[in-house]
Amino acid sequence: MEETAETHFKQAYEHPNFIRVSLQKKEVLAGCCVLATCRQHSWPIAMGTICCLLEANPRLIGVVYQEMVKILKIEAPPTSIIDLLETHCQAYKLSPQHVHEELSESSKDLTKRAAVLLELAADAWLVTGRQPIPILTASIFLAWQSLKPTQARLKYTLARFCQMAKVTKSSIAPKRVTELKEVLCKLGQELPWLRGDEVTPQTVIQMVDDILNHRLTLLRRALSSHEEALASESVLPPSLENSLPGSHTNTPCLEGAASSQTPGQTPKEPFVGEPDTGSIQQQGDVDLTYTVVMEGLPHTGPGTDSQHSQPSAPNSGKRSLFEPPSVRYAKIRRVQVPVVEVTGDEEISDSEIDSYIRTPQEIRDYVEAKEALASSDDEF
C-alpha cells in the first residue's frame, strides 16, 4: 500500500496541474493519494479522518481528490458507511481501563447497536448525500446511551461523551443527534402499549430497544398514520358540508321553486358547485362560507376548465413522513445584485449642480479663514 500511495503521489506531483501550487495543497495531495490507496484496498478510511490528520479544510480535500482521481484515472470505489462504523467505533476509548465500569461498553455491542441505528437513519433519509463522520458519531452516542439507559448515561451530552471517549467532536454531529431522535420519536409514538402517551426526545432513549426490534412494523404504521392524517385534513367537516348548495334536497325553498314552475316545463337542475341565482338576488350578497368552501372543491359543471378540476397537490415535504435533506432544507438561491456601470457620460441634475455651488455663508467663512491664515503668516 505504501508503494502504491507513493506511486500515485509521484504521478500527481509531476503533473502540470499540481506543479505550481501552494505547499498546503501539496500536503493535501499526499493525503488524497493515501485515501485513494486505502479505498482501492477496501480499507474503511473516511475523508473526514484525513481532514483531521492533516488539519485541512474538507472542501479543499474534496476538490483535490476529485481532480487527482480524474487526472490519474484511478478507480477508487467509495467505502460503505457500515464498513466505516467498525473502524470508527474502535477509536472510542470506552473500555473499563479508560472509563468507569458503569460507563464502559464493549466495542462489539456498541457496533452492533449503532449499525441498526444507521440502517434506521438510512431509511429516514438521514445518510444520503451527507458526511459520514457526523452521523456515525450520533449513532454511536445514542447506541451507548440506549444499551444501558441509566441516569448516569442520560446526563451526558454529546460534547461530554466525546471528551470522555477521547475523540474529536464534529460540529455537525449535534444536528444529526437531534434528527435521529426525531425519527425515533415518530416510531416510538406507534408503540401499542404506550396508549397515546407522548414520546419526547428525553424519554425516547429508554424505548430504543423496543423500537429497533420492531423497526419495520413501526415504520409501516407510522407511514400509514401519516397518510390517514393527511386524508382527514383534506375531507371537509360536516358543518361545512351541510352549508354547500344542493346538500339539502327537500328544503322548503326548493319545493317552493318547483311548485312555481309552469306545467310541462322541466325544472332546471343547478349544476354541482353553481350557486342558485334566485337566492343570490333575494339575499343580495353571496354567502362567504359557500365561497370559501367552493374555492377548494373541483367544479364539475359545463364550461369549466380541466385544470381547475384537479385539486392542487400539497408540498412533497408535507406529504411524506421522512423526506430527503434537499426537500427539508432547500438551498437559498443567491440574488445577484445588479452592478451599476458608471461611464462618466451621465446627465447631471440641477440639484447636483447646486450642491457644488457655495452658499453666501460658506463664502464668508472661506474669506475669513483665508484672512486669518494670511495674518498668521505675516506674524511669523
Protein Blocks (a to p, Z undefined) as FASTA:
>chain_A
ZZmmmmmmmmmmmpmklmmccfklmmmmmmmmmmmmmmmnopacdfklmmmmnopafklm
mmmmmmmmmmnopacddddfklmmmmmmmmpccbfklmcfklgccfklmmmmmmmmmmmm
mmnopmgopafklmmmmmmmmmmmmmmccfklmmpcfklmmmmnopacdfklmmmmmmmm
mmmmmmmmmpmklnopacdfklmmmmmmmmmmmmmmmmmmmmmmmmmmmmmmmpccfklm
mmpghkambbfklmmmmmmpcehiacddddehiacfklmmmnopacfklmmmmmmpccfb
ehiafklmpccdddfklmpmbdcfklmmccdddddddddddehlaccdfklmmmmpccfk
lmmmmmmmmmmmmmmmmmZZ
